[in-house]
Amino acid sequence: MAEEESIINGFSTTPKYRIGTVSRLTGLSADVVRVWERRYGAIKPQRSEGGSRLYSDADVARLRRLRQAVELGHAIGQVARLPESELENFATKHGPSFSVEEDGGNPYEVTRERFLKAINRLDVVAAEEEISRAATLYPPRVVVKNIVAPLLTEIGDLRAHREFGIAHEHVATNLLRNLLCSLFRLYPPDEKAETIVLATPLAERHEFGILLGALIAATRGWRVVYLGADLPAGEIARTVKIARARVLALSIVTTQNGPTIEELNAIATQLPPHTRVWIGGAEATNYLELIERADWILIHDLDDLDDRLKR
């Protein structure tokens, strides 16, 4: 007689789903499922004969409850190992005040709105909790493209219209920078990974473009050497040579000025021939003559960058 199937809270523990199916059933990305499993011990899938992870109905149900708990405002590290009985009653105990579904609409827009409202009243804790929750629920590329990048634009608009002061802008950008830096730790490069160096030239102090690009590159398996903003041409070229970088990514956001064109020309003459240069940013198109002459590649947006990194 066949062994009786094990049941937990009405859900079968028989392993049958691959991670792609689990992602669709839970609304969590495969990356998030893996992090919750490996880093936090939230679930313990079994293995198929071929070594693939297989998840049960009970695993799917638990992941759904964990997602709900995170949406209620709780860190995954605090709830990942809670027993089923506590997770099952979590929503009832703590209420739906943080539920994304309650607000309706696009969940990324909801996150951005909550973050900006918290920044407006300078509630740093609430703002940080909002973006941390998003980073827990969504993979980094989604966080970058759908939350952080639009937020930077909105913050700039609010500052320009004087709805945000300098303090608001600094608090918001510091929180976003800290979030992006923390996500890098999830993506250590493979030993055989190609290297990409990211920087802005001298007198260009806007670093978020390359910071966003650096995180996307890390998620695509590149070895990232992030130099930050406002570097002289000689230092950028020297780093590229030492790192034997396949790609140098530059960002230009400041309105065209003398030092920038001089620095870009210097970079073009000092780089090794095997290194490709990708250049983007709001003002990059002002340098099309140099870009064409140096055989550099103009990056139009983050999706364009991501597509090239995948190749």
N, C-alpha and C positions, 0 to 999 in steps of 0.2 A: 504494500500500500504506500502511496506517495506521502512524503513528509508534509505535515500540515504547514501551510504558509504562515509566516510570522506577520503579526499585525501590530502597529503602534498607532494608538489614537485613531483607529479605523483605516490606516493607510498601510498598504503592503510594503514590506521591506525587500521584496524580490528585486534584484538589480536588473534594469532593462533599458534605461535611457542613456544615450551618449550626451556629452556636454552641450552640443548644439541644441538638442531637444530641450534640455533643462533650461537653457538660456531663454528659449521661446516660451516655455511654460511659466517661468518665474519673472520674466521681464528684467533679469539681471544679465549683464554681459558675461561671456565666457571668462574674460579676465577677472571680473569681480568674483565669480564663483570660485575660481582657482585660488584667489587671495584669501577669501573667507575660509576655504578648506585648508590651505597649507599654513597660512599665517595665524589664523584664529581657531582652527580645529572645530569649525562650526558643524561640519558633516564629515562622515568617513565612508566614501564610496567604496564599492568592491571593484575587483578587476575581472575582466573577461579573460578567456584563455590566451588571447593575443596580447594581453597586458593593458588594454584600454580601460579607462575608468567607466564604470557603469553606476547609474544612480537610480534609486527606487522612488516609488510614490511618496514614501515617508520622507526621503531626502528633499523632494520637491516641495512638499508641504512645509517642512522646516525652513527651507530657504525663503518661501513666501512669508512666513511669520517673521523671520529675521528682517526681511526687507521692510515689512510693515513697522517693526520696532525702530528701525533706522529712520524711516520717514516720520515717526513720532518724535524724533529728536534725540534718540539714544545712540551712542557710539557702538559700532559693531563689536569692539573689544569688550564692552560691558555686558553684551547680551549673547554673544556667540555660544557660550557654554551653558546657558540657562537650560534647565530641564523642560521637557515638552509641556508639562502642566503649566509652568509659568508663562511660556511663550504663547500658549493657546489663549490665556486670559489677559494678555498684555494690553490689547486695544481697550478692553473693558476697564482695566485698572487705571490706565493713563490717559484715556480720552483721545479724540481725534484732532486735537488742536494743531498738530503739525502735519496732518495728512495732506500729501500733494493732491490727491484726488478731490479732496474737499474744495480746493480752490478752483478746480476745473482748468481747462485750457492746456497750453503747452507746459509740461513740467519744467523745462529749462527756463521758460519765461517766468514761471512762478518762483523758481530759485533766485533768478536775477532780481525780481521785484522785492522779494523778502530781504535779500542782501542789501539792496540800495536803501530800503526803508530803515534797516538797522544802522547803516552808515549815516543816514540823514540825522538820526538822533544820537549818533556817536556811541551806539551800543556795540562795542567791539566783540564782546562775547557772543552775542546773537549773530552777528555777521560772520564770525569765524565758524560757528556751529553750522550755519547754513551752507557755506561752501564746503566744509568738511563732510557734511552729509552727502552732498552731491558727488564729491570725490569717492565716497564709499559706494554709492549706488551705480555710478557710471564709469566706463573706462576712460583713461586719461585723454585720448584723442577727442572723445565726445565732450569732456569737460572743457578742453581747450577751445574747440570750435563753437560749441553751442552755449557755453556759459562765460568763460573767462574773456575770450576775444570780444564778444558783444558787450560785456560789462565795461571793458576798457573804453570802448567807443561811447557808451552811455555816460560813463564818468566824465569823459572829456567834454561831452555836450553839456552836462549839468554844470561843470566848472565854467565853461564858456558863457553860459547864461546866468552865472552867479547864483545858481540854486545850491551849489556846493562851494564851500570855501576851500582854502588850501589845506586846512586840517582834515577835512573830509576826504579830499583826494589822497593825501598821504596815508591816512589810515586804511583806505580801501586798497590802494596799490601795494602797501606793505603786506596786507593779508593775502592778496592774490599772489604776490611774489613768494611768500613763505609756502603757500599751498603748492605752487608749481615745483619749487625746489624739493619739497618733501616727496613728491611723486616720482622724482628721479630714482630714488632708492629702490623702487619696485622693478627697475629695468637695468640690471647690470649687464654690460655688453659681453658677447661671446668673444673668445680669444681671437677668432679669425675675422672679427667684424671690421668693416671699413671705417675710417675715421673721418669725421666732419668737424671742422672748426667754425665756430660762430662768434661774430664780433660786430661792433660798429666802429667806423673810422673816427679819427680825431675830430673833436668838436660835435660829434653826434652822440647826444646823451640819452636818447630814448632807447631803452634796452628791451622792452617787452616783446617786440617783434621777434628778435632772435631767441629770447627766452622761451616763447611759445614754440618756435621752430625746434629748439633744442630738445624739448620734451617729446615732441612728435618724432624726432629722429631717434631718440632713445627707445620709444615704443616700437619702432621699425627695425631695431636691432643694430643701429649704428653705435660706434664708440664716439661719444660726444666730448669735445673739448670746448667748453664754454668760457670765452674770455670776458664777456660783458661789454660795456659801452666805453667809447671815447679812448680808443687805442691808436697810437701812431702806426703808420704803415710798416715801419721796420719791425716792430714787435709782432704785428699780425703775420707778416711774411716769415719771420723767424720761427714762430710757433708752427706754422704750416709745414715748414721744412723738418723741424724736429719730430713732429707727430706723423710725418709722411701722410698728410691728409689727402684723401681723394677729392674732397670738396671743401671750399671755403664759402660760408654763407654770410652775406653782409646785409645790413638794413639801413635805409636812409629815410628818415622821417622829417628832419629839419629842412626848412626852405633852403633852396640852393644858395651856397656861399662859396667863397674862394678856397678856404682850407679843405673843404670836402673834395672838390675836383682835383686839387693838388695831391691829396692823400690817396684818392682812388687811382690816379695815374701812377703814383709811386708803388702802390700795391701791384698794379698790372705789370710793372717792369721787374719786380723783385720775386714774384712767385715762380716756383718750379713749373716746367711745362706740363707735367702730368696732372696738376691740380686744376679742377674745374671751379669756376666762380659762379655762384648763384647770388643774385642781388634783388632785394625786394624792399617794400616799404612805400609809404604814401608819396615820397618825392623821388623814387628811383627812376621814374620815367623822364625826369629832367636830365638824365645822363645817358640817353639813348645812343648818342654818338660814340661815347667812350665804350659803352656796353657792346656795341656792334664791332667797333675797331678791335677791342680786346677779346672778342669772341666769348663774352660772358653770357649767362642765361638770365633773363628777366623773370622773376617769380611774381605772379599776379596776385596770389592770395594763399591762404593756408591750405586749401584743397589742392592747389597747384603744387605747392611744396610737398605735401603728403604724397601726391601721385609720383613725383620724381624720387622721393625717398624709397617708395615701394619698389621701384625699378632696380 
